[in-house]
Amino acid sequence: MENKYILHTKRAIVDLQSVEFLTWRQNDDNGEWWVKLHLPSGKEIRLQMKTYNEMQEIIELWEEARGE
């Protein structure tokens, strides 16, 4: 798989294979989606997505990177 990394705000690159699990929710104020990538260290990477489809794409990329 080629896309197993995510560039996060030009400050960090996240290896999707190292992400243990994801959580997400919709922001009630503006309809955006917030996604957290949970790492083995206990830290998390937070992403903001404008649409449900963008959020779903992150989930699919993570599943592919993990071989699921």
Gaussian input, Z-matrix of N, CA and C with variables (Angstrom, degrees):
# hf/3-21g

backbone

0 1
 N
 C     1     B1
 C     2     B2     1     A1
 N     3     B3     2     A2     1     D1
 C     4     B4     3     A3     2     D2
 C     5     B5     4     A4     3     D3
 N     6     B6     5     A5     4     D4
 C     7     B7     6     A6     5     D5
 C     8     B8     7     A7     6     D6
 N     9     B9     8     A8     7     D7
 C    10    B10     9     A9     8     D8
 C    11    B11    10    A10     9     D9
 N    12    B12    11    A11    10    D10
 C    13    B13    12    A12    11    D11
 C    14    B14    13    A13    12    D12
 N    15    B15    14    A14    13    D13
 C    16    B16    15    A15    14    D14
 C    17    B17    16    A16    15    D15
 N    18    B18    17    A17    16    D16
 C    19    B19    18    A18    17    D17
 C    20    B20    19    A19    18    D18
 N    21    B21    20    A20    19    D19
 C    22    B22    21    A21    20    D20
 C    23    B23    22    A22    21    D21
 N    24    B24    23    A23    22    D22
 C    25    B25    24    A24    23    D23
 C    26    B26    25    A25    24    D24
 N    27    B27    26    A26    25    D25
 C    28    B28    27    A27    26    D26
 C    29    B29    28    A28    27    D27
 N    30    B30    29    A29    28    D28
 C    31    B31    30    A30    29    D29
 C    32    B32    31    A31    30    D30
 N    33    B33    32    A32    31    D31
 C    34    B34    33    A33    32    D32
 C    35    B35    34    A34    33    D33
 N    36    B36    35    A35    34    D34
 C    37    B37    36    A36    35    D35
 C    38    B38    37    A37    36    D36
 N    39    B39    38    A38    37    D37
 C    40    B40    39    A39    38    D38
 C    41    B41    40    A40    39    D39
 N    42    B42    41    A41    40    D40
 C    43    B43    42    A42    41    D41
 C    44    B44    43    A43    42    D42
 N    45    B45    44    A44    43    D43
 C    46    B46    45    A45    44    D44
 C    47    B47    46    A46    45    D45
 N    48    B48    47    A47    46    D46
 C    49    B49    48    A48    47    D47
 C    50    B50    49    A49    48    D48
 N    51    B51    50    A50    49    D49
 C    52    B52    51    A51    50    D50
 C    53    B53    52    A52    51    D51
 N    54    B54    53    A53    52    D52
 C    55    B55    54    A54    53    D53
 C    56    B56    55    A55    54    D54
 N    57    B57    56    A56    55    D55
 C    58    B58    57    A57    56    D56
 C    59    B59    58    A58    57    D57
 N    60    B60    59    A59    58    D58
 C    61    B61    60    A60    59    D59
 C    62    B62    61    A61    60    D60
 N    63    B63    62    A62    61    D61
 C    64    B64    63    A63    62    D62
 C    65    B65    64    A64    63    D63
 N    66    B66    65    A65    64    D64
 C    67    B67    66    A66    65    D65
 C    68    B68    67    A67    66    D66
 N    69    B69    68    A68    67    D67
 C    70    B70    69    A69    68    D68
 C    71    B71    70    A70    69    D69
 N    72    B72    71    A71    70    D70
 C    73    B73    72    A72    71    D71
 C    74    B74    73    A73    72    D72
 N    75    B75    74    A74    73    D73
 C    76    B76    75    A75    74    D74
 C    77    B77    76    A76    75    D75
 N    78    B78    77    A77    76    D76
 C    79    B79    78    A78    77    D77
 C    80    B80    79    A79    78    D78
 N    81    B81    80    A80    79    D79
 C    82    B82    81    A81    80    D80
 C    83    B83    82    A82    81    D81
 N    84    B84    83    A83    82    D82
 C    85    B85    84    A84    83    D83
 C    86    B86    85    A85    84    D84
 N    87    B87    86    A86    85    D85
 C    88    B88    87    A87    86    D86
 C    89    B89    88    A88    87    D87
 N    90    B90    89    A89    88    D88
 C    91    B91    90    A90    89    D89
 C    92    B92    91    A91    90    D90
 N    93    B93    92    A92    91    D91
 C    94    B94    93    A93    92    D92
 C    95    B95    94    A94    93    D93
 N    96    B96    95    A95    94    D94
 C    97    B97    96    A96    95    D95
 C    98    B98    97    A97    96    D96
 N    99    B99    98    A98    97    D97
 C   100   B100    99    A99    98    D98
 C   101   B101   100   A100    99    D99
 N   102   B102   101   A101   100   D100
 C   103   B103   102   A102   101   D101
 C   104   B104   103   A103   102   D102
 N   105   B105   104   A104   103   D103
 C   106   B106   105   A105   104   D104
 C   107   B107   106   A106   105   D105
 N   108   B108   107   A107   106   D106
 C   109   B109   108   A108   107   D107
 C   110   B110   109   A109   108   D108
 N   111   B111   110   A110   109   D109
 C   112   B112   111   A111   110   D110
 C   113   B113   112   A112   111   D111
 N   114   B114   113   A113   112   D112
 C   115   B115   114   A114   113   D113
 C   116   B116   115   A115   114   D114
 N   117   B117   116   A116   115   D115
 C   118   B118   117   A117   116   D116
 C   119   B119   118   A118   117   D117
 N   120   B120   119   A119   118   D118
 C   121   B121   120   A120   119   D119
 C   122   B122   121   A121   120   D120
 N   123   B123   122   A122   121   D121
 C   124   B124   123   A123   122   D122
 C   125   B125   124   A124   123   D123
 N   126   B126   125   A125   124   D124
 C   127   B127   126   A126   125   D125
 C   128   B128   127   A127   126   D126
 N   129   B129   128   A128   127   D127
 C   130   B130   129   A129   128   D128
 C   131   B131   130   A130   129   D129
 N   132   B132   131   A131   130   D130
 C   133   B133   132   A132   131   D131
 C   134   B134   133   A133   132   D132
 N   135   B135   134   A134   133   D133
 C   136   B136   135   A135   134   D134
 C   137   B137   136   A136   135   D135
 N   138   B138   137   A137   136   D136
 C   139   B139   138   A138   137   D137
 C   140   B140   139   A139   138   D138
 N   141   B141   140   A140   139   D139
 C   142   B142   141   A141   140   D140
 C   143   B143   142   A142   141   D141
 N   144   B144   143   A143   142   D142
 C   145   B145   144   A144   143   D143
 C   146   B146   145   A145   144   D144
 N   147   B147   146   A146   145   D145
 C   148   B148   147   A147   146   D146
 C   149   B149   148   A148   147   D147
 N   150   B150   149   A149   148   D148
 C   151   B151   150   A150   149   D149
 C   152   B152   151   A151   150   D150
 N   153   B153   152   A152   151   D151
 C   154   B154   153   A153   152   D152
 C   155   B155   154   A154   153   D153
 N   156   B156   155   A155   154   D154
 C   157   B157   156   A156   155   D155
 C   158   B158   157   A157   156   D156
 N   159   B159   158   A158   157   D157
 C   160   B160   159   A159   158   D158
 C   161   B161   160   A160   159   D159
 N   162   B162   161   A161   160   D160
 C   163   B163   162   A162   161   D161
 C   164   B164   163   A163   162   D162
 N   165   B165   164   A164   163   D163
 C   166   B166   165   A165   164   D164
 C   167   B167   166   A166   165   D165
 N   168   B168   167   A167   166   D166
 C   169   B169   168   A168   167   D167
 C   170   B170   169   A169   168   D168
 N   171   B171   170   A170   169   D169
 C   172   B172   171   A171   170   D170
 C   173   B173   172   A172   171   D171
 N   174   B174   173   A173   172   D172
 C   175   B175   174   A174   173   D173
 C   176   B176   175   A175   174   D174
 N   177   B177   176   A176   175   D175
 C   178   B178   177   A177   176   D176
 C   179   B179   178   A178   177   D177
 N   180   B180   179   A179   178   D178
 C   181   B181   180   A180   179   D179
 C   182   B182   181   A181   180   D180
 N   183   B183   182   A182   181   D181
 C   184   B184   183   A183   182   D182
 C   185   B185   184   A184   183   D183
 N   186   B186   185   A185   184   D184
 C   187   B187   186   A186   185   D185
 C   188   B188   187   A187   186   D186
 N   189   B189   188   A188   187   D187
 C   190   B190   189   A189   188   D188
 C   191   B191   190   A190   189   D189
 N   192   B192   191   A191   190   D190
 C   193   B193   192   A192   191   D191
 C   194   B194   193   A193   192   D192
 N   195   B195   194   A194   193   D193
 C   196   B196   195   A195   194   D194
 C   197   B197   196   A196   195   D195
 N   198   B198   197   A197   196   D196
 C   199   B199   198   A198   197   D197
 C   200   B200   199   A199   198   D198
 N   201   B201   200   A200   199   D199
 C   202   B202   201   A201   200   D200
 C   203   B203   202   A202   201   D201

   B1=1.4487
   B2=1.5215
   B3=1.3142
   B4=1.4560
   B5=1.5204
   B6=1.3260
   B7=1.4590
   B8=1.5221
   B9=1.3066
   B10=1.4639
   B11=1.5246
   B12=1.3217
   B13=1.4541
   B14=1.5244
   B15=1.3262
   B16=1.4605
   B17=1.5170
   B18=1.3276
   B19=1.4617
   B20=1.5255
   B21=1.3194
   B22=1.4612
   B23=1.5180
   B24=1.3084
   B25=1.4771
   B26=1.5327
   B27=1.2927
   B28=1.4677
   B29=1.5207
   B30=1.3603
   B31=1.4645
   B32=1.5094
   B33=1.3208
   B34=1.4623
   B35=1.5239
   B36=1.3188
   B37=1.4599
   B38=1.5210
   B39=1.3173
   B40=1.4568
   B41=1.5255
   B42=1.3250
   B43=1.4544
   B44=1.5261
   B45=1.3180
   B46=1.4610
   B47=1.5193
   B48=1.3306
   B49=1.4606
   B50=1.5239
   B51=1.3257
   B52=1.4655
   B53=1.5290
   B54=1.3244
   B55=1.4651
   B56=1.5277
   B57=1.3257
   B58=1.4685
   B59=1.5251
   B60=1.3329
   B61=1.4596
   B62=1.5260
   B63=1.3313
   B64=1.4578
   B65=1.5211
   B66=1.3160
   B67=1.4564
   B68=1.5242
   B69=1.3299
   B70=1.4520
   B71=1.5129
   B72=1.3243
   B73=1.4612
   B74=1.5223
   B75=1.3164
   B76=1.4512
   B77=1.5208
   B78=1.3193
   B79=1.4581
   B80=1.5294
   B81=1.3126
   B82=1.4651
   B83=1.5210
   B84=1.3298
   B85=1.4671
   B86=1.5233
   B87=1.3427
   B88=1.4674
   B89=1.5305
   B90=1.3191
   B91=1.4634
   B92=1.5165
   B93=1.3462
   B94=1.4591
   B95=1.5248
   B96=1.3097
   B97=1.4678
   B98=1.5126
   B99=1.3261
   B100=1.4559
   B101=1.5163
   B102=1.3291
   B103=1.4637
   B104=1.5226
   B105=1.3266
   B106=1.4673
   B107=1.5215
   B108=1.3355
   B109=1.4588
   B110=1.5259
   B111=1.3063
   B112=1.4678
   B113=1.5312
   B114=1.3296
   B115=1.4607
   B116=1.5248
   B117=1.3408
   B118=1.4678
   B119=1.5301
   B120=1.3115
   B121=1.4693
   B122=1.5240
   B123=1.3415
   B124=1.4519
   B125=1.5206
   B126=1.3300
   B127=1.4575
   B128=1.5217
   B129=1.3182
   B130=1.4539
   B131=1.5241
   B132=1.3101
   B133=1.4549
   B134=1.5186
   B135=1.3150
   B136=1.4600
   B137=1.5229
   B138=1.3107
   B139=1.4530
   B140=1.5179
   B141=1.3221
   B142=1.4533
   B143=1.5163
   B144=1.3145
   B145=1.4549
   B146=1.5253
   B147=1.3111
   B148=1.4647
   B149=1.5254
   B150=1.3333
   B151=1.4634
   B152=1.5215
   B153=1.3222
   B154=1.4634
   B155=1.5264
   B156=1.3353
   B157=1.4671
   B158=1.5233
   B159=1.3289
   B160=1.4700
   B161=1.5197
   B162=1.3299
   B163=1.4549
   B164=1.5263
   B165=1.3217
   B166=1.4593
   B167=1.5295
   B168=1.3140
   B169=1.4722
   B170=1.5317
   B171=1.3286
   B172=1.4675
   B173=1.5271
   B174=1.3173
   B175=1.4679
   B176=1.5260
   B177=1.3155
   B178=1.4692
   B179=1.5198
   B180=1.3418
   B181=1.4664
   B182=1.5302
   B183=1.3276
   B184=1.4774
   B185=1.5213
   B186=1.3228
   B187=1.4694
   B188=1.5250
   B189=1.3325
   B190=1.4636
   B191=1.5327
   B192=1.3234
   B193=1.4732
   B194=1.5161
   B195=1.3203
   B196=1.4712
   B197=1.5083
   B198=1.3333
   B199=1.4516
   B200=1.5146
   B201=1.3015
   B202=1.4646
   B203=1.5027
   A1=109.48
   A2=117.61
   A3=121.81
   A4=113.00
   A5=118.31
   A6=122.03
   A7=112.37
   A8=116.45
   A9=118.02
   A10=112.01
   A11=116.73
   A12=122.02
   A13=110.31
   A14=115.70
   A15=121.67
   A16=107.47
   A17=116.41
   A18=121.65
   A19=107.03
   A20=116.21
   A21=121.67
   A22=110.08
   A23=117.56
   A24=126.14
   A25=113.93
   A26=117.74
   A27=123.42
   A28=113.38
   A29=116.89
   A30=120.17
   A31=112.61
   A32=116.53
   A33=119.31
   A34=109.95
   A35=114.29
   A36=120.94
   A37=106.96
   A38=116.20
   A39=121.49
   A40=108.74
   A41=116.48
   A42=122.41
   A43=107.37
   A44=117.00
   A45=120.82
   A46=112.89
   A47=117.63
   A48=119.76
   A49=111.48
   A50=117.54
   A51=120.49
   A52=112.72
   A53=117.77
   A54=121.14
   A55=108.53
   A56=116.93
   A57=121.33
   A58=112.44
   A59=115.68
   A60=119.10
   A61=109.56
   A62=115.43
   A63=122.90
   A64=109.36
   A65=115.34
   A66=120.63
   A67=106.84
   A68=116.93
   A69=120.23
   A70=110.03
   A71=113.39
   A72=120.15
   A73=108.39
   A74=114.37
   A75=119.99
   A76=109.79
   A77=115.99
   A78=122.47
   A79=107.57
   A80=116.99
   A81=121.42
   A82=113.05
   A83=117.17
   A84=120.36
   A85=113.24
   A86=117.18
   A87=119.05
   A88=114.29
   A89=117.93
   A90=120.71
   A91=114.74
   A92=118.12
   A93=120.33
   A94=109.95
   A95=115.84
   A96=122.45
   A97=108.84
   A98=116.25
   A99=123.31
   A100=108.12
   A101=115.43
   A102=121.38
   A103=108.09
   A104=116.66
   A105=121.44
   A106=108.03
   A107=115.43
   A108=122.83
   A109=106.16
   A110=117.45
   A111=122.16
   A112=110.04
   A113=115.88
   A114=122.91
   A115=111.26
   A116=117.54
   A117=121.07
   A118=113.30
   A119=117.70
   A120=121.69
   A121=112.36
   A122=116.75
   A123=120.57
   A124=112.66
   A125=116.24
   A126=120.64
   A127=108.78
   A128=114.95
   A129=119.77
   A130=109.78
   A131=114.75
   A132=122.57
   A133=106.03
   A134=116.83
   A135=121.14
   A136=109.98
   A137=115.22
   A138=122.06
   A139=109.04
   A140=116.70
   A141=121.64
   A142=108.48
   A143=116.00
   A144=122.49
   A145=108.79
   A146=116.49
   A147=120.39
   A148=112.30
   A149=116.89
   A150=119.58
   A151=111.31
   A152=114.62
   A153=121.05
   A154=110.21
   A155=117.47
   A156=120.76
   A157=112.07
   A158=117.89
   A159=120.89
   A160=110.40
   A161=116.21
   A162=120.55
   A163=110.71
   A164=116.19
   A165=121.43
   A166=110.83
   A167=117.26
   A168=121.18
   A169=110.87
   A170=117.80
   A171=121.35
   A172=109.60
   A173=116.85
   A174=120.84
   A175=110.26
   A176=117.12
   A177=120.76
   A178=112.01
   A179=117.61
   A180=120.66
   A181=110.36
   A182=115.90
   A183=120.17
   A184=110.05
   A185=118.00
   A186=121.05
   A187=110.61
   A188=117.40
   A189=120.52
   A190=110.74
   A191=116.78
   A192=120.95
   A193=110.81
   A194=117.49
   A195=122.25
   A196=112.11
   A197=117.58
   A198=121.14
   A199=113.11
   A200=117.50
   A201=121.85
   A202=111.31
   D1=132.83
   D2=-177.29
   D3=-84.53
   D4=-39.43
   D5=-173.60
   D6=-94.60
   D7=61.87
   D8=178.91
   D9=-99.08
   D10=6.22
   D11=178.22
   D12=-121.16
   D13=147.96
   D14=174.17
   D15=-122.66
   D16=129.56
   D17=173.07
   D18=-83.83
   D19=121.28
   D20=-176.22
   D21=-108.20
   D22=108.40
   D23=175.88
   D24=48.23
   D25=35.66
   D26=176.59
   D27=57.96
   D28=18.09
   D29=179.32
   D30=-120.24
   D31=-19.33
   D32=-175.06
   D33=-152.33
   D34=150.79
   D35=172.60
   D36=-117.03
   D37=130.27
   D38=-177.54
   D39=-107.77
   D40=127.63
   D41=174.06
   D42=-83.75
   D43=111.53
   D44=-176.05
   D45=-62.79
   D46=-24.44
   D47=178.35
   D48=-68.39
   D49=-22.77
   D50=-178.75
   D51=-89.97
   D52=-7.32
   D53=179.70
   D54=-76.80
   D55=124.17
   D56=-177.30
   D57=-74.94
   D58=-46.06
   D59=178.79
   D60=-158.44
   D61=165.63
   D62=-179.74
   D63=-118.45
   D64=148.55
   D65=167.35
   D66=-131.73
   D67=152.90
   D68=-179.82
   D69=-153.22
   D70=158.05
   D71=175.39
   D72=-160.24
   D73=159.28
   D74=179.37
   D75=-94.11
   D76=136.07
   D77=176.32
   D78=-75.39
   D79=118.54
   D80=-177.99
   D81=-65.64
   D82=-26.77
   D83=-176.18
   D84=-74.44
   D85=-42.23
   D86=-174.30
   D87=-125.79
   D88=-0.42
   D89=176.62
   D90=81.29
   D91=-2.83
   D92=178.05
   D93=-69.99
   D94=163.33
   D95=178.50
   D96=-108.94
   D97=134.82
   D98=175.73
   D99=-108.18
   D100=127.47
   D101=-179.50
   D102=-121.10
   D103=134.00
   D104=174.79
   D105=-113.12
   D106=129.71
   D107=174.13
   D108=-100.32
   D109=114.56
   D110=-175.01
   D111=-94.05
   D112=124.23
   D113=-176.40
   D114=-98.80
   D115=158.28
   D116=-179.97
   D117=-58.74
   D118=-26.54
   D119=-179.07
   D120=-72.37
   D121=-8.74
   D122=-175.25
   D123=94.38
   D124=-8.71
   D125=177.78
   D126=-82.19
   D127=166.11
   D128=178.97
   D129=-139.22
   D130=150.84
   D131=174.28
   D132=-108.43
   D133=129.05
   D134=-179.05
   D135=-105.64
   D136=131.56
   D137=178.52
   D138=-122.41
   D139=146.62
   D140=174.03
   D141=-115.53
   D142=128.62
   D143=179.62
   D144=-116.93
   D145=140.46
   D146=-179.39
   D147=-75.38
   D148=-32.75
   D149=-173.75
   D150=-129.80
   D151=162.10
   D152=175.54
   D153=-60.51
   D154=-39.84
   D155=-178.99
   D156=-63.24
   D157=-37.98
   D158=176.42
   D159=-64.13
   D160=-42.35
   D161=178.48
   D162=-63.36
   D163=-42.84
   D164=179.84
   D165=-63.86
   D166=-34.73
   D167=178.17
   D168=-63.37
   D169=-39.31
   D170=177.24
   D171=-62.59
   D172=-44.45
   D173=179.17
   D174=-60.84
   D175=-44.41
   D176=179.97
   D177=-65.01
   D178=-40.71
   D179=177.37
   D180=-61.99
   D181=-42.60
   D182=179.04
   D183=-63.01
   D184=-44.11
   D185=179.23
   D186=-61.26
   D187=-42.44
   D188=178.88
   D189=-64.79
   D190=-43.12
   D191=-179.32
   D192=-62.36
   D193=-32.56
   D194=-179.73
   D195=-88.41
   D196=-3.50
   D197=179.22
   D198=76.21
   D199=27.49
   D200=-178.09
   D201=-103.14

